[in-house]
Amino acid sequence: MSKILILLGSSSDEAVMSESVRYLDWFGIENDMIVASAHRDPEKVTKLTTEAKANGYSVIIAAAGMAAALPGVVAAHTQKPVLGCPMQAWALDGLDSLLSTVQMPKGIPVATFSIGGAGATNAAIFAV
């Protein structure tokens, strides 16, 4: 059975994205949640995404707030489906994250879900 990789732009996203883990576990889908910021650790993000297929991941869920660059960066480095979860940030209540995640250039697809916990849950169900 395939695995799902959940990448977080920050450890502060863990509480919200634990909803994805909860649903994936319920469905019996193996998953790994790893903090890897597109801004602070781009080499780690590149390594995780380019090696996703070799490591048995079928889908990548990427959660990030504010500039929310992570989902787009992940999609630029893999042919695996990327599911974007915008996180609620302090400045614009997550609207900035939503717009950054949903406005991908042609050829860099990211399926985008709602802001916060509902998006985390729906991304997990969609991945299954």
C-alpha positions, 0 to 999 in steps of 0.5 A, a space after each residue: 500500500 502507498 504512503 502519504 507524505 505530509 510536509 509542514 512549513 512550520 512546527 506550529 502547523 502540527 496541531 492543525 495537520 494532526 487532523 490529516 494524520 488522524 484520518 489517514 490512520 483511521 483509513 489505515 494509510 501509512 503516513 509521515 509528517 515532516 517539518 520542512 520549510 520552503 524558505 528555511 530549508 529548501 534543500 530538505 524540501 527538494 530532497 524529500 520531494 524528489 525522492 518521494 516516489 523512491 520512498 513509496 509516497 503516492 501523494 504529498 500534502 503540503 501545509 503552509 501559512 503566510 506566503 505559503 510557498 511550500 505547496 508550489 515548491 513541492 509541486 515544482 519538484 515532483 510529479 506526484 499529486 500535491 495537496 495544498 493546505 493553507 494555514 491560518 496566519 496572523 495577518 490576514 486570517 489565512 486568506 494570504 495563505 489560501 491565495 498563495 496556494 491556489 494561484 499556481 502557474 500553469 504546469 505546477 498544479 496544486 489541489 487546494 483545500 480550505 484554510 485550517 482544520 477543515 482543509 487538513 481533514 479534506 486533504 486526507 480524505 481526498 488523498 485516500 
